[in-house]
Amino acid sequence: MELKVLEESKTKLHLEIQGLGHGFCNILKQELWNDEHIKISAYSLKHPLVGHPMLIVETDTKKSPRDAIEDAIKRLQKTNEKTSKEFDKAFK
């Protein structure tokens, strides 16, 4: 995965994400909405075979978009670990 910053300000971040598709971007976009400081969380993918997802995150002035993304990824990691343990338990 490679990230390319297309636009950045104190409250807005526009990224191109190379190497990932709809799955991760959709989950990240949705998890970002769980943060009270998020004003905009969206992504677009012009063409799934030749394009790269573009993630747009906008926050209020109390949190930077980079911090919001980092926090969302940490929450997703915890959810993934919990889900993995539940599956391990269920199949033993």
Number of C-alpha atoms within 10 A of each C-alpha: 6 9 11 11 12 12 11 15 10 14 18 18 20 19 19 21 20 14 11 14 16 14 8 11 19 16 13 20 19 14 18 26 17 12 15 12 18 21 14 16 20 17 19 16 17 10 9 11 8 7 15 19 21 20 21 20 24 23 22 15 12 11 16 20 27 17 11 22 20 13 15 20 16 12 16 16 12 11 12 12 12 12 12 12 11 11 11 10 9 8 6 5
